[in-house]
């Protein structure tokens, strides 16, 4: 998997998840890997980019808002969201944006 997602020509959507973590791991790494594995199986998933230091930033790409809504409702994802709120994150914010242009080398 490339570090930079190979997305199709726009338009498509980006879900931008920024967070600060609590102390300790408590199965975070395993759950994060499982969420990527599950997302890759969802219709409409296009890719993901992630970086974590003091601030974690994960951007996942989706073909449409319906795909994002379906991913949010995935049972395992719902469980991970609960753990995120109660165990893993001090703070987090989710933003959803429509990508209308992209370019690069």
Beta strands, then each sheet from edge to edge (+ up, - down):
strand 1: 12-21
strand 2: 45-52
strand 3: 56-62
strand 4: 89-99
sheet 1: 2+ 3- 1+ 4-
end
